[in-house]
Amino acid sequence: MSDSSGKLKLGALVALVVGSMIGGGIFSLPQNMAASAGVGAVLIGWAITAVGMLTLAFVFQTLANRKPDLDGGVYAYAKAGFGDYMGFSSAWGYWISAWLGNVGYFVLLFSTLGYFFPIFGEGNTPAAIIGASVLLWAVHFLVLRGIKEAAFINLVTTVAKVVPLVLFALICLFAFKLDIFTADIWAVGTPDLGSVMNQVRNMMLVTVWVFIGIEGASIFSSRAEKRSDVGKATVIGFVTVLLFLVLVNVLSLGIMTQPELAKLQNPSMAAVLEHVVGHWGAVLISVGLIISLLGALLSWVLLCAEIMFAAAKDHTMPEFLRRENANHVPANALWLTNAMVQIFLVITLFSSSTYLSLIYLATSMILVPYLWSAGYAFLLALRSETYEQALAERQKDLIIGGIALLYAIWLLYAGGVKYLLLSALLYAPGVILFAKAKREVGQPIFTNVEKLIFAAVVIGALVAAFGLYDGFLTL
């Protein structure tokens, strides 16, 4: 799927997008959604998500085509539009989100294996953490052998993980019961879910989590054989994944009622299929999930290293992260990433971090990079930059960029103050690497505007730290 020079073709780029988007989220979707919302709110939420995420996909497509000189996707767009510190924060936030997501994936992977081997429990027992650590370093050394080889393995696992999803959709389509689906559309029978607006808001972080990876192709833009393939891969990947997500979520609501789904253990897709066809259904989905998670782990290890490497290449991250090994893999960035995953795996032993709390935090960290990317696309259209001969296109992109920007702001609101404060706590320490990178090129650390932004981040971090200490904030 790549040419002789190691460049990635369209198929490999699509597999990177689909592979990083279809991880563990889709397999837990029936329970995650039912825990937050009833049927009506789920449908409204998906409509908002489809429009919002589609405009974001178009934003990444437009920026890949209009700014071919910018490599590294979300990070490069934030830097070009809003300055060095915003660019750095985007790369830092994206990187933390990606490896935190990997910690969540390891917990879910060993929780799934716990279905077959009880010693792994909920994925955070000592046996599970030892198993996850061995697997983490196996993936690490596989990626060190080369990006091209890892991308090919990712393509194989992407195909393998789609098969159980297709089977699930087909079986549930025939087992779907309209009377179950329409029994309590607005969740009147479960008042603790709150108003429809509340339900829609509460399901939003889950919908964003299952779409993270939409920018996967743009992160690898410098390794694409053709620049135009980056935008194509983004949109093809998005449409494919949206179709799977909506089918899995909506069909489940016609198999079991919302309260029944909300009580399921994850991966809840396994329990839904078991309800229809018996024990082999749960085994099929569990095996599919294990393959899926292994592929997603590979995608995200690649993305983590690539974003740090891209930022180090133009001096936004320190120079040591720019070092590649003989196989052109950013080795130092990879070591730093997987060391952080290892530390947090050990932390999950001593904290009550569940898969869901980890993914909520990972999702909130990625909202800022998405916001800056949408903002940059909107700015380009507003200033007519690169649109000198294309007025009709400019108006279309102005509308798309505007909707994507509103969606990104709405997501910050939907995430709530808690995750905004916890994000600030993780954003603040990054300044050490930013200052080091600035010193290496002999530049002052902050502009005047950036000083104000950093001050706001520090205040948020201090409030979060006090909140965790005092107990009014929890992970």
N, C-alpha and C positions, 0 to 999 in steps of 0.2 A: 504493500500500500504506500510505498514511498519510492522515489526514483533512486538511481545509483548514488547520487550526491547526498542522500540522507534527507532530502526534503519531503515534507508530508503532502500526500495527494488528498483530493476531496474526500474520498472514502475514509481515510485515516482521521481527517479533521472532524467529519460527522461523527465517527465513532468516539472521538474525544469528547464531543459535546454530549452525545447520548450517554456515553459511558460515565461521565462525571455527573450527569443529571439523574440517571437511574442508578441509585446506590441502594441505600436501605430504606429511604423515605417512603417509596411507593408501597413497599411490603407491609408497612405499619399504618398506611393511610386510612383504612376503614376505621380502626380504633381511634387514631389521632383526631380525625375529623368529627367522629360521633361524640367524642369527649368534649368538643367545643361547640357543636352546632347541630341543629335539626336539618331535615331535608331541604326546606325552603331556603334557609340561610346558606347551606352548602352550595345550592345552585346559584344564588346571588354572588357568593364569594368567588366561585369559579368564573363567573362572567366577568367580575372586576379583574381577577387575576389574569384571565386570558387576554383581555384588552391591555392591561398594564404591562404584562410580560411580553406580549407581542410587540408593543411599542419599544420596549427595551431591546428586544431582539433586532428590531429595525434600526435602533440607535447604534448598536454594535456593527450592524451591516453598513450603515451609512458612514460611520467613522472609519471603518476598515477601508472603504473605497475612497473617501474624500481626504483622508490623512494617512496615505500609505507609508509615510516616513515615520509614523509613530508605532514602535514595536512595544508589546507588553500590555496592550489592551487597557483595562480599567485604570491601571496605575498611570500610564502615559497620558491618557485623556485628562485626568485630574491635574496632572502637572502642567500640561500645555494650557489648560483653561484657567487654573486658579493658583498657580505658583508651586514652588518647590515643596513647602511643608504639606500642602494638600496632596501633592503627588506622593510624597513619602507616606503620609497617613493612609492613603488609599492602598498602597502596596503593603504596608504594615497590617492594616485591618483585614485585607484580603488574605494575607498570609496566615494570620492568627485564625481567621474563620476557617480556612482550609485545613489546618492541622487539628484544630479543635473538632471539626467535623470528622476527621479521621479517628480521633479518640472515641467519638460517638459510634462510628462504624465498628471499631474493634469490640466495644461493649455489646452492640447488637449482634455481631457475628458470633461471639461466644455465648450470648444469651440464646441464640438459635441452635448452636451446637449443644446447649444445655437440654434441648428437647430430646436429643439422642443420648447425651452423656450428662447425667445430673450433677456431676462434679463441677461443671462450669456454671451452674446456677443461673443467675440473672446477668451473667457476663462480667460481674465485678468481684468474683471469688479469687483467692490466691492462685488456684489452678488456671483460671481464665486469664489473669494478668500475666502469668508466666507464658501461657500459650500465645497470647497476643504479642508479647515482647519478642518471642522467637519468630513469629510471622512478620512483625514489623521489620526486623533486621534482614530477614530473607528478601522481602520486597526491596529494601534499601539496596542490597548488593545486586539485585536484579537490575534496578534502575541505573546503578553505576556502570553497568555493561553497555548502556547506550539508549538514547531517547527513541531512536528508530525501532529498535527491537522491542522496547517496552510498549511503544504505540501499537505495534503489530499484535502483541499479546492482548492489549486492551481491546483491539478490534475483535479478536476471537471470543473474549469473555462477553463483549457487548452482544454479539450474535447469540451466544449461549443463554444470556440472561433474559432475552426477549421472548424465547420460546415458551417458558412457563407463564409469562404474562399473557401471551396470545391464547394459550389453553384456558387460563383462568377466565378471560373475557368471553370466550366461546361457550364454556360450560355454564357460566353465570347468566349469560344471555338467555339460554334455554330454561334456566331455573328461576329466572326473575319473576317476582309476583307483585303486580301493581297494587294489590290491596295492602301489602306490607309497606310499600314505598309511600303510599298516600295516607297511611293510617294517622299520622300526626305530623303533618307537613311543617307546622311552625313550632313544634316541640312544646306545645301547651302543657302536655303531661309531665314535662321535666322543667319546672319553673326555675330551678337553680342555674340553668343555662343563661337566664336573663333575656333581655329584649332581643329582637331579630338583629338590630344594629350591633349589639354586644356580641352576639353569636358570630356575625360576619367578621367583626374585629378580631375576635379570639382565634378564628381559624386562619387568619392571615399569615402569621409567622410560619405555620406549617406549610402553607402553599408556597411561600417564598423558599423555604428549605428544600422542597422537592424540585424547585427550578434552578437552584444554585448550580452553576456549571454552564449556564446559557452563554457565558462569556468565554468558555473554554477555548474555542478556536481562535479568538482574538488575542489571548495570552500567548499562543504559539504562532502569531502572525509572521514572526521573522523566520520561522522554520517551514512555512507553507511554500509549496511549489509555485502556486499562483495566488497573488494577493486577492483576486476576486473570489477565490474559493472560500476565504475566511467568512465573508458575509453570507454566502450560499450555505455553508455548513451550519452557521448559526441558526438560520431560518428553518432549514430542513430538520435539524435536531430539535428545535423548539416545537414544531408542529407534530412531529412523531411522539415526543414525550407528553405533550398536552393531551393528545388522543388517548394514550395509555392511562394517564392519571385520572382523567374524567371518567373513563370506562370503569376502572377499578373502584373508584369512590362511589359513583352513582349506582352501579350494578349491585354492590354490597348492600346498599340501603334498600334493595328490593329482595334481598335474601334473608336478612335479619333486621330486627327493629333497631332504631337508634340507641335505646338504653342497653339492648343486648350487645351491640357492637362496642359501646363505650366501656363495657366490663371486660372485654377480651384482653388476653395477654398478647404482647407483640412477639413475632410478626403476625398481626391480626389477619392478614390475607390467608394464612395457613388455616386458621380456625374457620374462616368463612367457607373455604373450599371443602374442608373436612365436613362441615355442616351439610354440604350438598352431596358429596360423593363418598364420604367415609375417610378412613385413616390414610389411604394412599394420597389423597388430596393434600393433606398437611405435609406429608413427606416430600411431595413434588415441589410445593412452594418453598419449603425449608431448604431443599437442595438448590433451587433456583436462587434463593436469597444468598446462600453461601457463595455461589459463583458470582452473583451480582456484586456482593460486597468486596470480594477479592479484586474484581475488575475496577470497581470504584476507588478502592484504596490505591491501586496502581495509578489511575488517572490523577487522583488528588496529590499523591506524592510528587508526580511529575509537575503538576500545576504549582505546588508550593515552591519547589526549587526554581522553577522558571520565572516566577514573579519577582523573587529576590534577586535572581541573576540579571533580569532585565533592568531592574532599578539600580543595581550596582554598576551596570555597563555605562550609564550616563551620570554616575557620581551622586545619585540620590541615596543610595545605600553605601556602606563602607566598601573599600576596595577588596577586602579578603573574600567577599561573597561573589566576586567576579571570576574566581579561579575555576577553570574547567579541567577535567582529567583528560587522559588520552582519547577517550571515547566522546569528547565534547559534551560531557554531562557536568552541570554546575555542582561540583562535589561538595564544596564548603557549605553552600546553601542547603544541600541535601542533608549533610551531617547536622547542621543547626536545627533544621525542621524536625528530623526524626528524634533528635535528643529531646526536643520539647514534647513530642508525642509520648516518648518514654516516661518523662517526668510526670505528665498528666495521667498516664495509665496507672502509675503507682499511687497518685493522689486519689483516683477513683476507688482504690482499696479502702481508704480511710474516710472518704466522704460519701454522702448518699447520692452522688451524681448518677442520675438515670440517663438513659439515652435521650429522653425528651428534654431534660434540663440542659444537656450539652448542646443539642441542636438549636434550642432557642437562643443560647448565647452565641453560637457560631453564626446563626442567621442575623442577629442584631449587629454583629461585627461587619457584615458584608453590605449592610444597608447604606453606609456612608460612601464606599466606592461606587455603588450603583447610582447614588444621588449625584455625585460629581460627573459621572459619565453622561447621564441624562442632561445635566446642566450644561456640559460642554457642547453637546450636539445642539441644544437649544440656542446657545450663544453664537455658534457658527452660523446658523440660519438667520438669527437676529441681526448679526453684523454683515450678512451677505458674503462672508468669507468662504471662498471656493465656489460661490454660486454666481459668479459674474455673468455667465451666459445662460443661466438656468433658473429663471424667475418662478416658473410653475413648480419646479422641484423644490425650490426654496420654501414656498408656501406650504407644500405638503410636509416637508421636514420640520418646519416651524410648528405645525400642528402635532406631528408625531413626537417631537422633542418636548413640547409643552405637556402632552398627556403623560409621557414617561416621567417627566419631572414631578408632576402632580402625584403620580402613583408612588414615586420614591418618597415624597414627603408624607403621603398617607401611610406608607409602611412604617415610617419612623413613629407616627402617631399610634398606629395599631400595635407596634411593639411595646409601647408604654414607657413610662419614666424609669422603671426598674432596670430594663435592659439598656436604656440610654446611659444610665449612671454606671452600670457594670462595664459597658463598652468603654466609657471614659477611663475607667480603672485599668483596662488593658491597653488603651491607646497611649496613656501618659508615659510609661517607661520607654516607649519607642524613641523618645527624644534623644536618648543616649547614642543610638546608632545614627540618627540624623545629624547630631552635633559632630560626631566622629567623621562622617562623610563630608560635612562642610569644612571641617578643619583640614582634611586631606587636600582640598582644592583651594584653601586659603580664602574662603568667603565668610562673611558674617553669618551667624546661625539663622536669625530671623529678620524679616522685614518688619516694619511697624505694625502692619495689619496682622501678620502671623503671630506677633507677640500677644496680641489681644486674643486670637483664636486659641493659642496654647494656654493662656491664663484661664480661659473658660474650660478647657479640657482638664487642667489641674484642679480647678474648683470642683468639677463633676467627679473626678477621681477621689478627692478628699471626702466628699459627701458619701460616695459609694463605700470607701474604706471604713468610715465611721458607721455607716449603715450595716455593714457585715459584722463589725465588732459589736454594735449595740443590738443587733438582731432584727432591726426593722427591714433589712434587705437580706434575702437568702439566695443561694445559688440553686 
